[in-house]
């Protein structure tokens, strides 16, 4: 059974947020194979360390570990205040060893009209291979209409001299609800 953890994530209403901050729900799940993970919360192995090593020719890399955020998306891209959206990101890690992981901090930063309105962080472990990570974001009912930017960053250390830094940004919109209750 997956472990479920709820972590406060963001408060989009700039100053007037009087409700409980939104929650991020993340659970760690054993690697999946063929089944789609798009609607599931947690971490999912997409490609093994060996497959990623071959695909990116990691043996030719000047310095290991070699890692980057391959993709980030938010679904749906437009929500009404009080709704949920799913934050998906995919990362790749060539660590030099199929069982070598790297710990650091995962940051989620929310910007509204260019101004940072939220910084959230949590301990996070990069694992060799290609991994998809999905989390639910609850948008506060008081969130202002408009376009928001979610910046995802991982900062960790591979050694005393080598830092691992991964950065990716994506956008979502908070829109008005139609009279019939739809976006």
Buried (B, 14 or more C-beta within 10 A) or exposed (E): EEEEBEBEBBBBBBEEBEEEBBBBBBBBBEEBEEEEBEEBBBBBBBBBBEEBBEEBEBEEEEEBBBBBBBEBBBEEEBBBBBBEBBBBBBBBBBBBEEEBEBEBEBBBBBBBEEEEBBEBEBEBBBBBBBBBBBBBBBBBBBBBEEBBBBBBBBBBEBEEEEEBEBBBEBEBBBBEEEEEEEE
